[in-house]
Amino acid sequence: MLTKTKKTKVISKHQLHKTDTGSPDVQVAIITERIDYISEHLKTHKKDNHSRKGLLKLVSKRLSHMKYLSRKSPARHATMTSVVKGK
């Protein structure tokens, strides 16, 4: 689960300005954290198909945000690609 403190830390790391909480960059970073958490959960709970479906929805949502970024700002897309890949 993404705690409030961890979410705040992710937002502050990826925000574009001081009050930014909903830009595609921030949303991709938050979704990536959730994907990482659910992936770890599924390693120990292999038959949890409900969480697996949620994971697939999150991956699809992240892909949509990344496509939007590639159209609107290729430079920001390149930056977020490194976040998604975990570099």
QUIGI-V777752 format. One line per field, one symbol per residue. ss: DSSP state (H for helix, E for strand, L for the rest). phi: phi as a letter, one per 40 degrees, with the letter a starting at -180 (. if undefined). A space follows every 50 residues. Layout:
ss=???
phi=???
//
This chain:
ss=LLLHHHHHHHHHHHLLLLLLLLLHHHHHHHHHHHHHHHHHHHHHLLLLHH HHHHHHHHHHHHHHHHHHHHHHLHHHHHHHHHHHLLL
phi=.ccccccccccccbccacbcbbcdccccccccccccccccccccbccccc ccccccccccccccccccccccadcccccccccccgc
//
